Amino acid sequence: MAVVAKVERSSWDPWISSTSAEYPRTQADKSSRWQRLITSPWGFAPTEKTGQPDFQEPAPARADDLEMISLHLLVSLCEKWSLSSESIHANIKRLLESLVSQGVRIGQLRKTYEYLMRFPEMMDVVEQAVSLARDHLPAAQLQLEVYQDPENEDEHLVLYARFPRYDAATMESIRSVRALYRPLLSGKSGWFLLTTDFRPPE
Amino acid sequence: MERKYKNPPILEAICEFRLTPDTPWDLAIPGLFYERVKDNFPHREQRMVQEIVVRGIPQSFQHRVQTTERVLFFVPDRRTLVQIGPRLLVINTTKPYPTWEGFKPYIKKAWESLQQVVEVRGLEQMGLHYINQIELPSQEANLEEYFEFYPFVGKRLPQRMVGFISGAEFAYAENRDHCRVQLVPAISESSQMVLILEIHYFLARPRAVSTNEVFAWLEEAHGRLIEIFEGCITDRLRQIFDVTF
């Protein structure tokens, strides 16, 4: 599912970095700034969450909290500079940045971008399939690219899962993830496949 | 007079209408809308969009997560599409830009079709947004040779920038409309310097334009966008775009 942060202005990242630079952050935390904001690591939860059964009341926030003050500055900046979130280009850029921040490699950046420009409805498939692959195949290195069939002009997105070791269960685990994202492909013109090329992670 | 370019840098143009909250909306509207636009936009797709609206308030934050369905209608070559969501109509066109005269009929068709299926009570916001991708010949290109809108760096500062951001907001029509301009570097896989110049002209005052003034407003907005775009670039950049007059 695509996530659109209405106050987000990803192009202003250098400024956003400067306001968040002092926050303690573990080495393992490779999530994007907005993912961290969205997943509420600073102790505040959605104050209103429509259509979500697991809605929780917001945690209290202190106005003298440095993080909170910095976040206010950030939100104020973003509100001031939020442009349309409806640009296909901006949404793809945001998606690719988010994938990279999660450790996903993007092969053929331009081709992948162009594929998504042509099939923007595939953005949420990619986002959810990557999330499922990360959860169910934690040992895999993931690489997203466009597969071009050598025998015809057909092309589609492919997410390669590369493992340090391959065994008889590898394909079975990949198939189990495919079964989870497959319903999302229903009614879409684009195509997406999670597979492996049996190469070691780079 | 509007200049014509053989290699225009437009990556995407977006026209967006946000309807006022008192405009009635229900789930049947995308289907009714499709019946009216399917000759032009025959391919229908859908995606789910999760919007996170963040607002700062004095003691805390409010952020609201809402999941909405966005229905997309594409022209056969998929380069132009209409997006419909709750009280939202967006028309996007991607490279190659079909010119304003080519883009406008799509906007007109979508807006008029929406009005046939929804009683639009007002416009909360409306905007015309152009995203230009500009490729300069080298990574070391001097911005002031190509732009009249760029970050100024005084002589006492390092002259080599590894990143920058340049933005401004201008008011028009007695503050009814605003225009945001932003120049930032983009990731480049080549040896060229690639920049994104975004120009977004929008209605800054909700309901300040009535629904029957939309096309006059769009023409005005488009004229301003051209002025601003031309005001941002130099003749050297015009040569790269291959200006014809």
Interface residues (C-beta under 8 A of the other chain):
Chain A: M1 A2 V3 V4 A5 K6 V7 S11 W12 P14 W15 L37 I38 F44 P46 T47 E48 K49 T50 G51 Q52 P58 P60 A61 A63 M68 L71 H72 V75 S76 C78 E79 W81 L83 S84 S85 E86 S87 I88 H89 A90 L109 R110 M117 R118 F119 P120 E121 M123 D124 G187 K188 S189
Chain B: L11 E12 I14 E16 H43 E45 Q46 R47 M48 V49 Q50 E51 I52 V53 V54 R55 G56 P58 Q59 S60 F61 Q62 H63 R64 V65 Q66 T67 L72 R78 L81 Q83 L88 V90 N92 T94 G127 H129 I131 G163 F164 I165 G167 R180 Q182 V184 I187 E189 I196 E198 H200
